[in-house]
Amino acid sequence: MRRIVVIGTSGCGKTTLARELSRSLNIPHIELDAVHWKPNWVSRPTDEMKAMLDPLTAREAWTCDGNYSKVRDVVWPRADTIIWLDYSMTIVFTRCFRRTIARWWTQTELWNGNRETLWVNFCTRDSLFLWIVQTWRLQRRDYPKTFQTPECRHLRILRFRTPGELERWKRSVGVL
């Protein structure tokens, strides 16, 4: 495992795991949200994202977290391992709720000056919670099919359905 992509529904712990792996393996970490979001929650165009990711994923080793299908053709062919955090809706929704409240309360900067707001997350179509409800089932349906395509045959796929499974695996490979 030298080029690792961590995927899963928003709020499942992708970034946390990718950072842990990055520290443990002493390799760089690429956070796709940080590449995607410009100031004021403006999305970076796909061609700009790909141009930024090309030299980062050409390196010998890295961890990367995120589900951006629009850059999958740059990231996944260069990866050797996909770690899929496929947790229940209850776990994901609860984690995201706690994280959102904490980030709002502390006014934590996420990427490029952006901060979470309760109004957006609870009262608009841009709600992260609405996004989770809309994408959770789709990922469960689509990822297994995607992993069977010729483009993904080179990948080692690790699927964890509970945080306990992930913790046992991390202990077994010396990631703590």
C-alpha positions as CSV (number, residue, x, y, z in Angstrom):
1,M,0.0,0.0,0.0
2,R,1.8,3.1,-1.3
3,R,-1.0,4.9,-3.2
4,I,-4.2,4.7,-1.2
5,V,-7.6,6.2,-1.9
6,V,-10.1,6.4,1.0
7,I,-13.8,6.6,-0.1
8,G,-17.2,6.6,1.6
9,T,-20.2,8.7,2.4
10,S,-19.6,12.2,3.7
11,G,-18.9,12.2,7.4
12,C,-17.7,8.6,7.6
13,G,-14.1,9.4,8.5
14,K,-12.3,9.4,5.2
15,T,-10.0,12.4,5.9
16,T,-9.2,11.2,9.4
17,L,-8.2,7.7,8.1
18,A,-6.2,9.1,5.2
19,R,-4.3,11.4,7.6
20,E,-3.6,8.6,10.0
21,L,-2.3,6.4,7.1
22,S,-0.2,9.3,5.8
23,R,1.4,9.8,9.2
24,S,1.9,6.1,9.8
25,L,3.4,5.4,6.4
26,N,5.2,8.8,6.2
27,I,3.7,9.7,2.8
28,P,1.9,12.8,1.6
29,H,-1.9,13.3,2.0
30,I,-4.2,14.7,-0.7
31,E,-7.6,15.9,0.5
32,L,-9.9,16.2,-2.5
33,D,-12.3,18.6,-0.7
34,A,-9.4,21.0,-0.3
35,V,-8.6,20.8,-4.0
36,H,-12.3,21.1,-5.0
37,W,-13.4,24.0,-2.8
38,K,-12.3,27.5,-3.6
39,P,-13.1,30.5,-1.3
40,N,-16.9,31.2,-0.7
41,W,-17.8,27.6,-1.5
42,V,-17.1,27.9,-5.2
43,S,-16.3,24.6,-6.9
44,R,-13.1,24.4,-8.8
45,P,-13.6,23.4,-12.5
46,T,-12.8,19.8,-13.3
47,D,-9.9,20.6,-15.6
48,E,-8.2,22.7,-12.9
49,M,-8.7,19.9,-10.4
50,K,-7.1,17.4,-12.7
51,A,-4.2,19.7,-13.4
52,M,-3.6,20.1,-9.7
53,L,-3.9,16.4,-9.0
54,D,-1.8,15.2,-11.9
55,P,1.6,16.0,-10.3
56,L,0.4,15.0,-6.8
57,T,-0.8,11.5,-7.8
58,A,2.3,11.0,-10.0
59,R,4.4,10.8,-6.8
60,E,5.6,7.4,-5.6
61,A,3.3,7.3,-2.6
62,W,0.3,9.2,-1.2
63,T,-3.0,8.9,0.6
64,C,-6.0,10.6,-0.9
65,D,-9.6,10.9,0.4
66,G,-12.8,11.8,-1.4
67,N,-15.4,10.6,-3.8
68,Y,-15.1,13.0,-6.7
69,S,-15.9,10.9,-9.7
70,K,-15.0,13.8,-12.0
71,V,-11.3,13.2,-11.1
72,R,-11.4,9.5,-10.7
73,D,-9.7,9.0,-14.0
74,V,-6.6,10.8,-12.7
75,V,-6.5,9.3,-9.1
76,W,-7.7,5.7,-9.3
77,P,-5.5,4.4,-12.2
78,R,-2.5,5.5,-10.1
79,A,-3.7,4.0,-6.9
80,D,-2.9,0.6,-5.7
81,T,-5.5,0.4,-2.8
82,I,-9.0,1.6,-2.3
83,I,-10.3,1.7,1.3
84,W,-14.1,2.0,1.4
85,L,-15.6,3.0,4.6
86,D,-19.1,1.6,4.0
87,Y,-20.8,2.4,7.3
88,S,-24.5,2.3,8.2
89,M,-26.6,5.4,7.6
90,T,-27.0,5.7,11.4
91,I,-23.2,5.9,12.0
92,V,-22.5,8.3,9.1
93,F,-25.4,10.6,9.9
94,T,-24.6,10.7,13.6
95,R,-20.9,11.4,12.9
96,C,-21.7,14.1,10.4
97,F,-24.2,15.8,12.8
98,R,-21.7,15.9,15.6
99,R,-18.9,17.1,13.3
100,T,-21.1,19.8,11.8
101,I,-22.2,21.2,15.2
102,A,-18.6,21.1,16.5
103,R,-17.2,22.9,13.4
104,W,-19.9,25.5,13.5
105,W,-19.4,26.1,17.2
106,T,-15.7,26.5,16.9
107,Q,-15.9,28.3,13.6
108,T,-13.3,25.8,12.2
109,E,-12.0,26.8,8.8
110,L,-12.3,23.9,6.4
111,W,-10.7,24.8,3.1
112,N,-9.7,28.1,1.6
113,G,-11.5,30.2,4.2
114,N,-14.8,28.2,4.1
115,R,-16.7,27.4,7.3
116,E,-19.8,25.3,7.9
117,T,-23.1,27.1,8.7
118,L,-26.1,25.6,10.4
119,W,-28.4,27.4,8.0
120,V,-26.9,25.8,4.9
121,N,-26.7,22.3,6.5
122,F,-30.2,22.3,8.0
123,C,-32.3,24.6,5.8
124,T,-31.1,24.5,2.2
125,R,-30.7,22.2,-0.8
126,D,-27.0,22.4,-0.2
127,S,-27.4,20.6,3.1
128,L,-24.7,18.0,3.8
129,F,-27.3,15.9,5.5
130,L,-29.5,15.9,2.4
131,W,-26.4,15.0,0.4
132,I,-25.7,12.0,2.7
133,V,-29.3,10.8,2.3
134,Q,-29.2,11.1,-1.5
135,T,-25.8,9.4,-2.0
136,W,-25.4,6.8,0.7
137,R,-27.5,4.2,-1.1
138,L,-26.2,5.1,-4.5
139,Q,-22.6,4.4,-3.3
140,R,-23.6,1.1,-1.9
141,R,-25.1,0.1,-5.2
142,D,-22.5,1.6,-7.6
143,Y,-19.1,1.0,-6.0
144,P,-19.2,-2.8,-6.2
145,K,-20.1,-2.5,-9.9
146,T,-17.3,0.0,-10.5
147,F,-14.8,-2.2,-8.8
148,Q,-15.6,-5.0,-11.3
149,T,-14.6,-2.9,-14.3
150,P,-11.3,-3.5,-16.1
151,E,-10.1,0.0,-15.0
152,C,-10.2,-1.2,-11.4
153,R,-8.8,-4.7,-11.6
154,H,-5.4,-3.6,-10.5
155,L,-6.8,-2.2,-7.2
156,R,-6.8,-3.9,-3.8
157,I,-10.2,-3.1,-2.4
158,L,-10.6,-3.1,1.4
159,R,-14.2,-2.6,2.5
160,F,-15.0,-1.9,6.1
161,R,-18.6,-1.9,7.3
162,T,-18.1,-0.9,10.9
163,P,-15.6,1.3,12.8
164,G,-14.6,-1.8,14.8
165,E,-13.6,-3.7,11.6
166,L,-11.5,-0.7,10.6
167,E,-9.8,-0.5,14.0
168,R,-9.0,-4.2,14.0
169,W,-7.5,-3.9,10.5
170,K,-5.4,-0.9,11.6
171,R,-4.0,-2.7,14.5
172,S,-3.2,-5.7,12.3
173,V,-1.2,-3.6,9.9
174,G,0.4,-1.4,12.6
175,V,-1.6,1.9,11.9
176,L,-2.5,3.5,15.2
